[in-house]
């Protein structure tokens, strides 16, 4: 469960990503975020 604005809660299913999908997400992410910048290097 995650809590959203105004206290609403949603259940989110887990998903599995391939290594290539993770690579694409990292390469197209916001490099101002530490984790994305690390992955891009």
N, CA, C, O and CB atoms as a CASP TS submission, in Angstrom:
PFRMAT TS
TARGET T0000
AUTHOR 0000-0000-0000
METHOD Language model
MODEL 1
PARENT N/A
ATOM      1  N   UNK     1       0.846  -1.185   0.000  1.00  0.00           N
ATOM      2  CA  UNK     1       0.000   0.000   0.000  1.00  0.00           C
ATOM      3  C   UNK     1       0.887   1.243   0.000  1.00  0.00           C
ATOM      4  O   UNK     1       1.902   1.299   0.694  1.00  0.00           O
ATOM      5  CB  UNK     1      -0.960   0.001   1.225  1.00  0.00           C
ATOM      6  N   UNK     2       0.485   2.231  -0.789  1.00  0.00           N
ATOM      7  CA  UNK     2       1.153   3.528  -0.764  1.00  0.00           C
ATOM      8  C   UNK     2       0.133   4.585  -0.372  1.00  0.00           C
ATOM      9  O   UNK     2      -1.054   4.463  -0.676  1.00  0.00           O
ATOM     10  CB  UNK     2       1.804   3.861  -2.144  1.00  0.00           C
ATOM     11  N   UNK     3       0.603   5.614   0.300  1.00  0.00           N
ATOM     12  CA  UNK     3      -0.278   6.706   0.708  1.00  0.00           C
ATOM     13  C   UNK     3      -0.137   7.842  -0.293  1.00  0.00           C
ATOM     14  O   UNK     3       0.974   8.284  -0.584  1.00  0.00           O
ATOM     15  CB  UNK     3       0.052   7.193   2.154  1.00  0.00           C
ATOM     16  N   UNK     4      -1.250   8.310  -0.813  1.00  0.00           N
ATOM     17  CA  UNK     4      -1.268   9.408  -1.772  1.00  0.00           C
ATOM     18  C   UNK     4      -1.758  10.655  -1.066  1.00  0.00           C
ATOM     19  O   UNK     4      -1.979  10.648   0.145  1.00  0.00           O
ATOM     20  CB  UNK     4      -2.162   9.076  -2.998  1.00  0.00           C
ATOM     21  N   UNK     5      -1.926  11.711  -1.816  1.00  0.00           N
ATOM     22  CA  UNK     5      -2.402  12.970  -1.270  1.00  0.00           C
ATOM     23  C   UNK     5      -3.734  12.819  -0.558  1.00  0.00           C
ATOM     24  O   UNK     5      -4.556  11.983  -0.933  1.00  0.00           O
ATOM     25  CB  UNK     5      -2.523  13.992  -2.364  1.00  0.00           C
ATOM     26  N   UNK     6      -3.941  13.614   0.449  1.00  0.00           N
ATOM     27  CA  UNK     6      -5.170  13.642   1.248  1.00  0.00           C
ATOM     28  C   UNK     6      -5.443  12.316   1.959  1.00  0.00           C
ATOM     29  O   UNK     6      -6.590  12.015   2.292  1.00  0.00           O
ATOM     30  CB  UNK     6      -6.350  13.993   0.363  1.00  0.00           C
ATOM     31  N   UNK     7      -4.394  11.524   2.192  1.00  0.00           N
ATOM     32  CA  UNK     7      -4.527  10.296   2.965  1.00  0.00           C
ATOM     33  C   UNK     7      -5.075   9.092   2.216  1.00  0.00           C
ATOM     34  O   UNK     7      -5.260   8.035   2.819  1.00  0.00           O
ATOM     35  CB  UNK     7      -5.385  10.555   4.107  1.00  0.00           C
ATOM     36  N   UNK     8      -5.338   9.218   0.926  1.00  0.00           N
ATOM     37  CA  UNK     8      -5.842   8.077   0.149  1.00  0.00           C
ATOM     38  C   UNK     8      -4.755   7.010   0.031  1.00  0.00           C
ATOM     39  O   UNK     8      -3.566   7.328  -0.007  1.00  0.00           O
ATOM     40  CB  UNK     8      -6.311   8.533  -1.265  1.00  0.00           C
ATOM     41  N   UNK     9      -5.164   5.764  -0.025  1.00  0.00           N
ATOM     42  CA  UNK     9      -4.198   4.682  -0.152  1.00  0.00           C
ATOM     43  C   UNK     9      -4.529   3.840  -1.375  1.00  0.00           C
ATOM     44  O   UNK     9      -5.696   3.628  -1.703  1.00  0.00           O
ATOM     45  CB  UNK     9      -4.178   3.810   1.119  1.00  0.00           C
ATOM     46  N   UNK    10      -3.487   3.365  -2.041  1.00  0.00           N
ATOM     47  CA  UNK    10      -3.621   2.509  -3.216  1.00  0.00           C
ATOM     48  C   UNK    10      -2.734   1.296  -3.058  1.00  0.00           C
ATOM     49  O   UNK    10      -1.657   1.376  -2.467  1.00  0.00           O
ATOM     50  CB  UNK    10      -3.268   3.274  -4.507  1.00  0.00           C
ATOM     51  N   UNK    11      -3.185   0.173  -3.586  1.00  0.00           N
ATOM     52  CA  UNK    11      -2.353  -1.017  -3.610  1.00  0.00           C
ATOM     53  C   UNK    11      -1.678  -1.080  -4.974  1.00  0.00           C
ATOM     54  O   UNK    11      -2.347  -1.014  -6.005  1.00  0.00           O
ATOM     55  CB  UNK    11      -3.190  -2.311  -3.323  1.00  0.00           C
ATOM     56  N   UNK    12      -0.356  -1.208  -4.979  1.00  0.00           N
ATOM     57  CA  UNK    12       0.416  -1.240  -6.208  1.00  0.00           C
ATOM     58  C   UNK    12       1.015  -2.633  -6.373  1.00  0.00           C
ATOM     59  O   UNK    12       1.647  -3.157  -5.456  1.00  0.00           O
ATOM     60  CB  UNK    12       1.524  -0.151  -6.203  1.00  0.00           C
ATOM     61  N   UNK    13       0.813  -3.227  -7.548  1.00  0.00           N
ATOM     62  CA  UNK    13       1.401  -4.525  -7.841  1.00  0.00           C
ATOM     63  C   UNK    13       2.882  -4.370  -8.148  1.00  0.00           C
ATOM     64  O   UNK    13       3.301  -3.352  -8.700  1.00  0.00           O
ATOM     65  CB  UNK    13       0.675  -5.199  -9.015  1.00  0.00           C
ATOM     66  N   UNK    14       3.679  -5.378  -7.791  1.00  0.00           N
ATOM     67  CA  UNK    14       5.089  -5.406  -8.156  1.00  0.00           C
ATOM     68  C   UNK    14       5.210  -5.766  -9.630  1.00  0.00           C
ATOM     69  O   UNK    14       4.401  -6.524 -10.165  1.00  0.00           O
ATOM     70  CB  UNK    14       5.876  -6.413  -7.274  1.00  0.00           C
ATOM     71  N   UNK    15       6.234  -5.210 -10.280  1.00  0.00           N
ATOM     72  CA  UNK    15       6.494  -5.562 -11.668  1.00  0.00           C
ATOM     73  C   UNK    15       7.941  -5.992 -11.797  1.00  0.00           C
ATOM     74  O   UNK    15       8.790  -5.586 -11.004  1.00  0.00           O
ATOM     75  CB  UNK    15       6.180  -4.378 -12.618  1.00  0.00           C
ATOM     76  N   UNK    16       8.222  -6.808 -12.790  1.00  0.00           N
ATOM     77  CA  UNK    16       9.584  -7.239 -13.076  1.00  0.00           C
ATOM     78  C   UNK    16      10.050  -6.572 -14.360  1.00  0.00           C
ATOM     79  O   UNK    16       9.308  -6.519 -15.341  1.00  0.00           O
ATOM     80  CB  UNK    16       9.672  -8.783 -13.190  1.00  0.00           C
ATOM     81  N   UNK    17      11.275  -6.065 -14.355  1.00  0.00           N
ATOM     82  CA  UNK    17      11.840  -5.426 -15.530  1.00  0.00           C
ATOM     83  C   UNK    17      13.039  -6.218 -16.022  1.00  0.00           C
ATOM     84  O   UNK    17      13.782  -6.798 -15.229  1.00  0.00           O
ATOM     85  CB  UNK    17      12.237  -3.976 -15.225  1.00  0.00           C
ATOM     86  N   UNK    18      13.220  -6.237 -17.322  1.00  0.00           N
ATOM     87  CA  UNK    18      14.421  -6.852 -17.873  1.00  0.00           C
ATOM     88  C   UNK    18      15.604  -5.913 -17.629  1.00  0.00           C
ATOM     89  O   UNK    18      15.424  -4.743 -17.292  1.00  0.00           O
ATOM     90  CB  UNK    18      14.251  -7.158 -19.400  1.00  0.00           C
ATOM     91  N   UNK    19      16.787  -6.433 -17.799  1.00  0.00           N
ATOM     92  CA  UNK    19      17.982  -5.605 -17.641  1.00  0.00           C
ATOM     93  C   UNK    19      17.965  -4.459 -18.653  1.00  0.00           C
ATOM     94  O   UNK    19      18.349  -3.333 -18.336  1.00  0.00           O
ATOM     95  CB  UNK    19      19.265  -6.458 -17.810  1.00  0.00           C
ATOM     96  N   UNK    20      17.519  -4.757 -19.864  1.00  0.00           N
ATOM     97  CA  UNK    20      17.463  -3.728 -20.904  1.00  0.00           C
ATOM     98  C   UNK    20      16.464  -2.632 -20.538  1.00  0.00           C
ATOM     99  O   UNK    20      16.738  -1.456 -20.774  1.00  0.00           O
ATOM    100  CB  UNK    20      17.089  -4.354 -22.255  1.00  0.00           C
ATOM    101  N   UNK    21      15.325  -2.988 -19.973  1.00  0.00           N
ATOM    102  CA  UNK    21      14.333  -1.997 -19.557  1.00  0.00           C
ATOM    103  C   UNK    21      14.920  -1.097 -18.477  1.00  0.00           C
ATOM    104  O   UNK    21      14.715   0.117 -18.503  1.00  0.00           O
ATOM    105  CB  UNK    21      13.048  -2.688 -19.045  1.00  0.00           C
ATOM    106  N   UNK    22      15.641  -1.674 -17.540  1.00  0.00           N
ATOM    107  CA  UNK    22      16.283  -0.870 -16.484  1.00  0.00           C
ATOM    108  C   UNK    22      17.305   0.082 -17.085  1.00  0.00           C
ATOM    109  O   UNK    22      17.413   1.234 -16.664  1.00  0.00           O
ATOM    110  CB  UNK    22      16.962  -1.784 -15.435  1.00  0.00           C
ATOM    111  N   UNK    23      18.056  -0.400 -18.071  1.00  0.00           N
ATOM    112  CA  UNK    23      19.048   0.433 -18.760  1.00  0.00           C
ATOM    113  C   UNK    23      18.364   1.630 -19.427  1.00  0.00           C
ATOM    114  O   UNK    23      18.832   2.762 -19.298  1.00  0.00           O
ATOM    115  CB  UNK    23      19.823  -0.401 -19.815  1.00  0.00           C
ATOM    116  N   UNK    24      17.260   1.385 -20.140  1.00  0.00           N
ATOM    117  CA  UNK    24      16.553   2.469 -20.817  1.00  0.00           C
ATOM    118  C   UNK    24      15.995   3.488 -19.832  1.00  0.00           C
ATOM    119  O   UNK    24      16.045   4.692 -20.085  1.00  0.00           O
ATOM    120  CB  UNK    24      15.430   1.909 -21.667  1.00  0.00           C
ATOM    121  N   UNK    25      15.472   3.017 -18.730  1.00  0.00           N
ATOM    122  CA  UNK    25      14.941   3.924 -17.709  1.00  0.00           C
ATOM    123  C   UNK    25      16.059   4.796 -17.147  1.00  0.00           C
ATOM    124  O   UNK    25      15.889   6.004 -16.980  1.00  0.00           O
ATOM    125  CB  UNK    25      14.256   3.128 -16.571  1.00  0.00           C
ATOM    126  N   UNK    26      17.208   4.176 -16.856  1.00  0.00           N
ATOM    127  CA  UNK    26      18.335   4.923 -16.297  1.00  0.00           C
ATOM    128  C   UNK    26      18.859   5.951 -17.300  1.00  0.00           C
ATOM    129  O   UNK    26      19.181   7.074 -16.913  1.00  0.00           O
ATOM    130  CB  UNK    26      19.463   3.963 -15.884  1.00  0.00           C
ATOM    131  N   UNK    27      18.950   5.591 -18.567  1.00  0.00           N
ATOM    132  CA  UNK    27      19.502   6.499 -19.572  1.00  0.00           C
ATOM    133  C   UNK    27      18.568   7.668 -19.876  1.00  0.00           C
ATOM    134  O   UNK    27      19.025   8.732 -20.295  1.00  0.00           O
ATOM    135  CB  UNK    27      19.798   5.738 -20.850  1.00  0.00           C
ATOM    136  N   UNK    28      17.279   7.483 -19.673  1.00  0.00           N
ATOM    137  CA  UNK    28      16.319   8.539 -19.980  1.00  0.00           C
ATOM    138  C   UNK    28      15.819   9.261 -18.736  1.00  0.00           C
ATOM    139  O   UNK    28      14.923  10.101 -18.823  1.00  0.00           O
ATOM    140  CB  UNK    28      15.148   7.962 -20.731  1.00  0.00           C
ATOM    141  N   UNK    29      16.391   8.942 -17.584  1.00  0.00           N
ATOM    142  CA  UNK    29      15.940   9.546 -16.338  1.00  0.00           C
ATOM    143  C   UNK    29      16.539  10.920 -16.099  1.00  0.00           C
ATOM    144  O   UNK    29      17.368  11.395 -16.874  1.00  0.00           O
ATOM    145  CB  UNK    29      16.274   8.649 -15.188  1.00  0.00           C
ATOM    146  N   UNK    30      16.113  11.545 -15.028  1.00  0.00           N
ATOM    147  CA  UNK    30      16.554  12.880 -14.624  1.00  0.00           C
ATOM    148  C   UNK    30      17.926  12.777 -13.961  1.00  0.00           C
ATOM    149  O   UNK    30      18.044  12.257 -12.851  1.00  0.00           O
ATOM    150  CB  UNK    30      15.522  13.541 -13.659  1.00  0.00           C
ATOM    151  N   UNK    31      18.959  13.272 -14.638  1.00  0.00           N
ATOM    152  CA  UNK    31      20.325  13.128 -14.134  1.00  0.00           C
ATOM    153  C   UNK    31      20.603  13.981 -12.902  1.00  0.00           C
ATOM    154  O   UNK    31      21.679  13.869 -12.315  1.00  0.00           O
ATOM    155  CB  UNK    31      21.305  13.485 -15.215  1.00  0.00           C
ATOM    156  N   UNK    32      19.661  14.831 -12.496  1.00  0.00           N
ATOM    157  CA  UNK    32      19.842  15.597 -11.257  1.00  0.00           C
ATOM    158  C   UNK    32      19.617  14.731 -10.031  1.00  0.00           C
ATOM    159  O   UNK    32      20.010  15.102  -8.925  1.00  0.00           O
ATOM    160  CB  UNK    32      18.893  16.792 -11.225  1.00  0.00           C
ATOM    161  N   UNK    33      18.984  13.576 -10.220  1.00  0.00           N
ATOM    162  CA  UNK    33      18.779  12.647  -9.108  1.00  0.00           C
ATOM    163  C   UNK    33      20.021  11.770  -8.985  1.00  0.00           C
ATOM    164  O   UNK    33      20.540  11.259  -9.977  1.00  0.00           O
ATOM    165  CB  UNK    33      17.489  11.774  -9.321  1.00  0.00           C
ATOM    166  N   UNK    34      20.482  11.608  -7.757  1.00  0.00           N
ATOM    167  CA  UNK    34      21.757  10.933  -7.496  1.00  0.00           C
ATOM    168  C   UNK    34      21.798   9.518  -8.072  1.00  0.00           C
ATOM    169  O   UNK    34      22.794   9.126  -8.679  1.00  0.00           O
ATOM    170  CB  UNK    34      22.016  10.881  -6.002  1.00  0.00           C
ATOM    171  N   UNK    35      20.728   8.755  -7.886  1.00  0.00           N
ATOM    172  CA  UNK    35      20.710   7.363  -8.331  1.00  0.00           C
ATOM    173  C   UNK    35      20.782   7.266  -9.863  1.00  0.00           C
ATOM    174  O   UNK    35      21.454   6.387 -10.403  1.00  0.00           O
ATOM    175  CB  UNK    35      19.443   6.661  -7.816  1.00  0.00           C
ATOM    176  N   UNK    36      20.090   8.169 -10.551  1.00  0.00           N
ATOM    177  CA  UNK    36      20.090   8.158 -12.014  1.00  0.00           C
ATOM    178  C   UNK    36      21.463   8.595 -12.536  1.00  0.00           C
ATOM    179  O   UNK    36      21.987   8.003 -13.480  1.00  0.00           O
ATOM    180  CB  UNK    36      18.972   9.086 -12.571  1.00  0.00           C
ATOM    181  N   UNK    37      22.041   9.630 -11.921  1.00  0.00           N
ATOM    182  CA  UNK    37      23.365  10.087 -12.339  1.00  0.00           C
ATOM    183  C   UNK    37      24.390   8.976 -12.160  1.00  0.00           C
ATOM    184  O   UNK    37      25.272   8.803 -13.000  1.00  0.00           O
ATOM    185  CB  UNK    37      23.785  11.335 -11.544  1.00  0.00           C
ATOM    186  N   UNK    38      24.279   8.230 -11.078  1.00  0.00           N
ATOM    187  CA  UNK    38      25.201   7.114 -10.842  1.00  0.00           C
ATOM    188  C   UNK    38      25.033   6.048 -11.922  1.00  0.00           C
ATOM    189  O   UNK    38      26.023   5.527 -12.434  1.00  0.00           O
ATOM    190  CB  UNK    38      24.966   6.500  -9.443  1.00  0.00           C
ATOM    191  N   UNK    39      23.794   5.723 -12.270  1.00  0.00           N
ATOM    192  CA  UNK    39      23.534   4.702 -13.278  1.00  0.00           C
ATOM    193  C   UNK    39      24.001   5.129 -14.656  1.00  0.00           C
ATOM    194  O   UNK    39      24.399   4.286 -15.460  1.00  0.00           O
ATOM    195  CB  UNK    39      22.064   4.374 -13.318  1.00  0.00           C
ATOM    196  N   UNK    40      23.961   6.414 -14.941  1.00  0.00           N
ATOM    197  CA  UNK    40      24.382   6.911 -16.245  1.00  0.00           C
ATOM    198  C   UNK    40      25.901   6.914 -16.409  1.00  0.00           C
ATOM    199  O   UNK    40      26.404   6.965 -17.531  1.00  0.00           O
ATOM    200  CB  UNK    40      23.844   8.308 -16.458  1.00  0.00           C
ATOM    201  N   UNK    41      26.623   6.861 -15.310  1.00  0.00           N
ATOM    202  CA  UNK    41      28.101   6.860 -15.388  1.00  0.00           C
ATOM    203  C   UNK    41      28.647   5.520 -15.494  1.00  0.00           C
ATOM    204  O   UNK    41      29.864   5.352 -15.568  1.00  0.00           O
ATOM    205  CB  UNK    41      28.707   7.519 -14.222  1.00  0.00           C
TER
END
